[in-house]
Amino acid sequence: MTSVPRFDIWRQRTALTDLAEDGAEFLREPEGLAFIEQMYEFLAPNLVGVARKKFGYALDRDEGVNLIIEQLLASRRLDDKGAVRKAAAAENPWAYLRGCAMDWMRQQWGVRGASLEAVGDMAVSSFEEVAHENPHTPIHDVVRLTFGVVSEVIPAVHHDAVFELLTWAAVNPPQRLSYETDDRVAAHRHCPSLTIDQVIAVMKIARGSRQNTAATSLMGQFLLNRDFRVSDSGTHARALMHFKNAFRAGEGGSKMLIDWTSR
């Protein structure tokens, strides 16, 4: 039996309201971390079971929690029509979120598409291989640690969008290298406030550059070692400097999805 006390209805509503108002900033506060723990204990286990029994693929708690958080953060843009505010107003917020999470998981299954049996035949990136072979650091911590590094070198106005994009990247691992542009377009569709060049910069620092993925991917490195310091790796330090310059240079670029066709 879990030792984590379940939030009462009032606390559930308050947490969701704070998430709706403050976004990713709330998740870095003590109450935000407690909210994430609630997702781990009371929502994610059910998603794991349904994913295995109904959809036939392995979903761990980290993926389930990140799916919920990603969708709740995205729904803030919909104001009163968004899931985060609807859940806050529901008679039983956690039950409402459970229903939403089932729908999100069905959509996620559609995005992932291929069965796990086919993954072995794909030219996957080192990031995905590391994620399967060395699950040392929980994915939500990987996102938090990666964001902690990149947020230091970008303007604060972009922090929420970059946190959301990193979360998206974590729960949507790359499948085929030949689909890289499609993957980035999907990421941009999720975070339209960023420019094309900024999305590319974030995806590169998160997953690594194709020529040297393992030595330039912050997510991959934090997945292996949560205590990793960028200053200990010359290749990661150079990748971070390149990210800083590319992200800022991309500030005035296009945000139009149609402009990806020229890439």
C-alpha positions in Angstrom: 0.0 0.0 0.0 1.3 3.5 -0.9 2.6 5.6 2.0 1.8 8.8 0.0 -1.4 10.5 1.3 -3.9 11.3 -1.4 -4.6 15.0 -1.9 -8.1 15.9 -0.6 -10.5 17.5 -3.2 -9.6 21.0 -2.1 -5.9 20.4 -2.5 -6.4 18.7 -5.9 -8.2 21.8 -7.1 -5.7 24.2 -5.7 -2.8 22.3 -7.3 -4.5 22.3 -10.7 -5.4 25.9 -10.4 -1.8 26.8 -9.6 -0.6 24.7 -12.5 -3.0 26.5 -14.8 -1.8 29.9 -13.6 2.0 29.4 -13.2 2.7 26.5 -15.6 6.1 24.9 -15.3 7.2 27.3 -12.5 4.6 25.6 -10.2 6.1 22.2 -10.9 9.5 23.4 -9.5 7.9 24.4 -6.2 7.4 22.0 -3.2 3.7 21.8 -3.9 4.4 21.2 -7.6 6.7 18.3 -6.7 4.0 16.9 -4.4 1.6 17.2 -7.3 3.9 15.1 -9.6 4.2 12.5 -6.8 0.4 12.3 -6.8 0.5 11.5 -10.5 3.0 8.8 -9.9 1.0 7.1 -7.1 -2.6 7.5 -8.1 -2.8 8.0 -11.9 0.2 6.5 -13.6 -0.1 2.9 -12.4 -3.6 2.6 -14.0 -2.1 3.9 -17.3 0.7 1.4 -17.2 -1.8 -1.5 -16.8 -4.1 -0.3 -19.6 -1.2 0.3 -22.0 0.0 -3.2 -21.5 -3.4 -5.0 -21.6 -5.3 -2.9 -24.1 -2.7 -1.5 -26.4 0.0 -4.1 -26.1 3.0 -1.8 -25.4 5.1 -1.1 -22.4 4.5 2.2 -20.7 6.3 3.0 -17.4 5.3 5.4 -14.7 7.7 8.1 -15.9 6.1 8.1 -19.4 2.6 8.1 -17.9 3.3 11.1 -15.6 5.1 13.0 -18.3 2.2 12.4 -20.7 -0.2 13.9 -18.2 1.9 16.9 -17.3 2.7 17.6 -21.0 -1.0 17.7 -21.9 -1.9 19.7 -18.8 0.7 22.3 -19.6 -0.4 22.4 -23.2 -4.0 22.8 -22.2 -3.3 26.1 -20.4 -3.5 27.9 -23.8 -7.1 26.9 -24.1 -8.2 28.9 -21.1 -11.5 27.6 -19.6 -11.8 24.9 -22.3 -8.4 23.4 -21.3 -8.2 20.1 -19.4 -6.2 21.6 -16.5 -9.0 24.1 -15.7 -11.8 21.7 -16.3 -10.1 19.2 -14.0 -9.8 21.9 -11.3 -13.5 22.5 -11.6 -14.5 18.9 -11.6 -16.3 17.2 -8.7 -13.5 14.7 -8.5 -10.4 16.2 -10.2 -8.2 13.0 -10.1 -11.0 10.9 -11.6 -11.5 13.5 -14.3 -7.8 13.5 -15.0 -7.8 9.7 -15.2 -10.4 9.8 -18.0 -8.4 12.5 -19.8 -5.2 10.5 -19.5 -6.8 7.5 -21.1 -7.8 9.6 -24.1 -4.3 11.1 -24.3 -2.7 7.7 -24.2 -4.9 6.5 -27.1 -3.7 9.6 -29.0 -0.1 8.9 -28.0 -0.4 5.3 -29.3 -1.5 6.7 -32.6 1.5 9.0 -32.6 3.9 6.3 -31.8 2.3 4.0 -34.4 4.7 1.1 -34.8 4.6 -1.8 -32.4 7.5 -2.4 -30.1 8.4 -5.6 -32.1 9.3 -3.3 -35.0 11.5 -1.0 -33.1 14.5 -3.4 -33.4 14.5 -2.9 -37.1 14.6 0.9 -37.0 17.6 3.1 -37.2 17.0 4.7 -33.8 19.2 7.3 -32.2 21.6 6.8 -29.3 19.2 8.7 -27.1 16.5 6.1 -27.5 18.9 3.2 -27.1 20.2 4.7 -23.8 16.6 5.2 -22.6 15.9 1.5 -23.0 19.2 0.1 -21.8 20.1 2.4 -18.9 17.0 3.6 -17.2 18.9 5.1 -14.3 17.4 8.5 -14.0 13.6 8.9 -14.1 12.4 10.8 -17.2 10.8 13.6 -15.3 14.1 14.2 -13.6 15.9 14.1 -16.9 13.6 16.9 -18.2 14.1 18.9 -15.0 17.9 18.6 -15.1 18.1 19.4 -18.8 15.9 22.4 -18.4 18.0 23.6 -15.4 21.0 23.8 -17.7 19.4 25.3 -20.9 17.3 27.8 -18.9 20.5 29.5 -17.8 21.4 30.6 -21.3 18.1 31.6 -22.8 15.7 34.6 -22.0 13.2 33.9 -19.3 10.3 34.7 -21.6 10.9 31.4 -23.4 11.3 29.2 -20.3 7.7 27.8 -20.2 7.8 26.9 -23.9 11.2 25.3 -23.7 10.2 23.3 -20.7 7.1 22.0 -22.6 9.2 21.2 -25.6 11.7 19.2 -23.5 8.9 17.3 -21.9 7.5 16.6 -25.4 10.9 15.3 -26.5 11.2 13.1 -23.5 7.8 11.3 -24.0 8.1 11.2 -27.8 11.4 9.4 -28.4 12.7 9.5 -32.0 11.9 6.5 -34.2 13.8 6.8 -37.5 16.5 9.3 -38.4 14.8 9.7 -41.8 11.8 11.1 -39.9 13.8 13.8 -38.1 12.1 16.7 -39.8 8.6 15.3 -39.2 9.5 14.8 -35.6 10.6 18.4 -35.3 7.5 19.7 -37.0 5.4 17.7 -34.5 7.4 19.3 -31.7 6.9 22.8 -33.2 3.2 22.2 -33.5 3.2 21.5 -29.7 5.2 24.7 -29.0 4.1 27.2 -31.6 5.5 30.2 -29.7 9.0 29.2 -30.6 10.6 29.8 -34.1 11.7 27.0 -36.3 15.3 27.6 -35.6 14.7 27.7 -31.8 12.8 24.4 -32.0 15.8 22.8 -33.9 18.2 24.2 -31.3 16.3 22.7 -28.4 15.9 19.3 -30.1 19.6 19.2 -30.8 20.7 20.0 -27.3 18.1 17.6 -25.9 18.8 14.6 -28.1 22.2 15.5 -29.5 23.5 16.3 -32.9 23.3 13.4 -35.4 27.0 13.2 -36.0 27.9 12.8 -32.3 24.7 12.1 -30.4 26.0 10.6 -27.2 28.6 13.3 -26.7 26.2 16.2 -27.3 22.8 15.0 -25.9 22.0 16.5 -22.5 19.0 14.3 -22.0 21.1 11.2 -22.8 23.8 12.2 -20.4 21.4 13.0 -17.5 19.6 9.7 -18.2 22.9 7.9 -17.4 24.1 10.2 -14.6 21.8 12.6 -12.8 24.9 14.3 -11.2 26.4 15.1 -14.6 28.0 18.6 -14.9 28.3 20.2 -18.3 31.7 21.6 -17.2 33.0 18.0 -17.0 32.5 17.4 -20.7 34.1 19.5 -23.4 31.7 18.2 -26.1 28.6 19.0 -24.0 29.9 22.4 -23.1 30.5 23.3 -26.7 27.1 21.9 -27.6 25.5 24.2 -25.0 27.4 27.2 -26.3 26.2 26.4 -29.8 22.7 26.0 -28.5 22.8 29.4 -26.8 24.0 31.1 -30.0 21.6 29.3 -32.3 18.6 29.9 -30.0 19.2 33.6 -29.7 20.0 33.9 -33.4 16.7 32.2 -34.2 14.6 34.7 -32.2 13.4 36.6 -35.3 12.9 33.5 -37.4 9.7 32.0 -38.8 7.0 30.4 -36.6 5.0 29.2 -39.6 4.7 25.4 -39.9 4.5 25.7 -43.7 8.1 27.0 -43.7 9.4 23.6 -42.6 9.0 22.5 -46.2 12.0 24.5 -47.2 14.2 22.8 -44.6 
